[in-house]
């Protein structure tokens, strides 16, 4: 499989990825986790083949939503050597998930823009820093924020978090005054 996937002779890297995915699933090299690893390899291969700028394509969602078809098409290769049906199914999954990913990225960029506009009246040099932090990790703790924002004043961070809560950007999901954890729900809704 390694020789084939690294070959430059296959004219279509998407077809090459479809065949490599089938081969990995057929070989089933591990005792556990073959499906997850096989699906994770797809965006990595496409990234290595310069089809994707970043390995961000989540094909597992399509395979999970169409599980029976996925297994049927893999089985047809085994039983009838029907590569055409498998490759069509695979290419369709790539198309649909690429469109879904594109929509999510556009929605995330729009959310970032709208949220950043809310920060204008915060009067804090750290507001954009916190926004960037929560876009990278939509569930954060005070402690993790403190490690990333370069200020000696805990009160500055508390004040900033209060403003983010008042604007409904963040919501505290823990009870009590210590070890607070916050969630950026709008981002999580966008990526689901």
N, C-alpha and C positions, 0 to 999 in steps of 0.2 A: 504494500500500500504506500509506504514512504517513497518508494522510487516513482510510482505513478503520480502522486500528489505533487512531487517536486519537479516533475517533467515539464519541460517547456513546449512539448510537442502537441499537447491537447489544444486545439484552437479556441475552445470556449472554457474559460476558467469556472463559469457557473456549472456547466455540465461536469467538469472535472471535480468540483466540490460535491455535486450530487452523487457521483460515483464513489468518491472517497467516503462520503457519509454512509452510503449503503455498505461499503466494504468494512468500515469500522463496526457497524452494527452487526454484520454477519460474522465477523471474527469474534466479537464479544470478548475482548482480551482480559477483562477484570472480573473479579467475583461479584462486585457491586459497583453501581454508578456508571455503567456503560452508556445508558441513555443520556444522562446528564452531560457526561464528557463528550459524547458524540455530538450533541446539540451545541455545546460550547465551542467545539472545534469549527463549526460552520463559520461564525463571524471572524474567527482567528484566521482561517484559511483565506476567506475573502479579503481580509485586511492584508495578509501577506501577498496576495495576488493583485493588490492595488485596485480592487473593486470597491472597497470601503476606505474612507479616510481614517475612520476609527472603528474598532471592532464592537460596534454598538447595536447590531441587529439581533433582535430577540426572536428567533425562529421557534423556540420552544412553545411560545403562546399559540402559534398556528398549529403546530403538531399536537399539542394538548387538546385544542378545540376540535381537531379533526383526527382524533386518535385512531379510530377504527380504519379510516381511509389510509392513514399513515402506515399502519401495520399491514393492511391489505396490499398496498403498493410495494412495500418491501418484500412481502411474501410472494407476490407475483414475479419478482425478479428471481427468487429462489426456485419457484415451481415451474415457471413458463419462460424464464429469461426475458420477461417483458420490461426492458429497460426504458422504453418510450413512455409508458404510463408513469413509472416512478419519476423519471426526469421531468415530465410535465407537472406532476404534483409538486415536486421539489421547487421548480422554477416559479410556480404560482405562489407557493408559500413565501419565497423570497420577495416576490413582487408585493404581495399583500402586506407583509411585515415591514418592508421598506417604506411603503406608503404610510403605514401606521406610525412608524418611527419618525418620519418626516413631519407628520401632523403634530406629534408630541413635542418635537423639538421646536416647531414654530410656536406652539402654545406656551412652552416654557420661556421662550424669548419674549413673548408678549407679556407673560406674567412678570418676568424680571423688569421689563420696561415700566409696567404699571406700578409695580411695588416700589421701584426706585423713585418714581415720581412722588410717592407718599413721603419719602425721606427728606424732601426739600425743607420742610419746616421743623425737622428734628433738632437742628442746630448742634449736630454732633459730627465730629470728624471721623468717628468710628461707625457711623450708620451704614455706609456702603460696605465696610469690612464685614459687619455682621450679616448683611444681606448676602454677600458672597459666601460666607460660612454656611448659612442655612440653605443656599442653593446647592452647595456641595454635599451637605449632610442635613436633611430636613428634620431630623430628630437630634437635638443637641442638649447638652447639659450646661449649667453655669460653668462648671469646671472646664469643659472642653472649649467653651468660648473664651474663658479667662486665659487659657494657654495660647490662643490664637490672636487675640487682640492685645496689642502692645501698649498697655497702660498700667500704671502702678496703682490705680484707684479702682477698687472693687465697686465703689459707689457709682462710678461712671458706667460700668457695665450694667449694674442694677437699674440705673435710670434709663439706659438704652433699651433694656429688656422690657421695662414698663411701657415705654413708648411703642415698642413693637406689639405688645399685648393690647394696648389701647387702640391701635390701628387695626387690630385683628389680623396681624401678619403672623404672629406666634400665639400659641396657646399653651399654658402650663398644663402638663398632664400628670404631675405628681402632687401629692398633698404635702402640706407642711412648708417650713421655711428653709430647710436645708436640702442640699442635693437636688435642686430643682431641675426638671427635664421639660423641654419645650418641643412642640411639634409645629411644623410649617405645613398645615393641612392643604392649602391651596396647591402647593407643589406636589404633594402625594396624590391628590386627586388628578392632577394633570398627567402624571406618569403611569397611572393605573390603566 
